[in-house]
Amino acid sequence: MNYQEALTKGTKILKSNKIKSFILDSEILLASSLKLDRSRLLLNLNNNIKKNQKEIFFNFINRRKKNEPVAYILGFKEFWKNNFKINKSVLIPRPDTEILVDQVLKEIKKNETKQILDIGTGSGCIILSVLNERKNSFGYGIDISKKAINLAKNNAKIQHISNRIKFLHSNIDNYYFGKYDLIVSNPPYIKLSDISVLDKDIKFFEPNLALNGGVDGFSKIRKVIKKSSILIKKKGKLILEIGFNQEINTKNILKKNGFYINRIVKDFSGINRCIVSTKL
Ligand SMILES: C[S@@+](CC[C@H](N)C(=O)[O-])C[C@H]1O[C@@H](n2cnc3c(N)ncnc32)[C@H](O)[C@@H]1O
């Protein structure tokens, strides 16, 4: 069997199992099984696939056909300028979340020394991306999931920034440590009743802890804002990711907790996705 034949078979299996991105996913999974770049795979479609590579590829295809996301199958996801190790205990980093990194970087000059807290750090993708760009700053990442914290620590080690970051296993409710120049958070913000209508890739594989925003979708947003108003320095910035239609309520919660709204930033689909605010 050559690469082209393997691809055709993999694509057919995914298509018949209603995987929308069946061509791209087959190509990515085959390239990974062969330890090749996708472009190199596509340039060598007549090469023969070895027995063990074929086994790996069709094992990947079998997982993908049951809706397991490609990122969990491969065990990593590209975010900002790095690959992050991921597993089923953390949310797969999303391109929209890179907007938060961009907004944090706008608030911290290249050589400034700032103390930054990331609430609900997951894989550590936000805070590690920021620290990679701001070499004099220090980060703290907290998460209620012990497994997420272990993974974030591993990502810090891989990226050689363990000396400027502390990852702590803690519920935001019990966290009272330090005062920060900037707090960033992508909290769980999906309404409980909306979780069952999410894509299968998400609802059956990504951790409920990372998605579930409670009955109205605001339970974690509220906690993050209330606690941030205690943990943040005066004039410190709070940068939050929010979901579709959550802008007005979030702005109200921020104002009630002593924050001034600086700006709202839209995501790539034109949805209000990020709120930048300042503690008065
Ligand atoms: C939407 S995910 C964001 C993960 C990562 N920051 C990202 O942007 O990809 C939310 C994270 O918040 C964590 N979390 C949920 N409730 C929490 C709580 N009460 N205290 C601390 N972390 C919490 C979850 O475990 C999850 O890792």
The ligand as an ORCA input file, in Angstrom:
! r2SCAN-3c Opt
* xyz 0 1
  C     -11.623     27.058     29.389
  S     -10.334     26.179     30.224
  C      -8.945     27.201     29.816
  C      -7.650     26.463     29.755
  C      -6.485     27.280     29.176
  N      -6.262     28.479     29.956
  C      -6.774     27.665     27.722
  O      -7.111     28.830     27.498
  O      -6.679     26.809     26.833
  C     -10.705     26.601     31.914
  C      -9.781     26.003     32.974
  O     -10.248     26.440     34.252
  C     -10.090     25.394     35.196
  N     -11.041     25.624     36.311
  C     -12.365     25.370     36.348
  N     -12.886     25.717     37.518
  C     -11.860     26.231     38.262
  C     -11.773     26.754     39.588
  N     -12.845     26.839     40.381
  N     -10.564     27.181     40.026
  C      -9.469     27.089     39.226
  N      -9.496     26.601     37.981
  C     -10.679     26.172     37.491
  C     -10.354     24.130     34.389
  O      -9.795     22.987     34.985
  C      -9.741     24.485     33.025
  O      -8.411     24.047     32.946
*
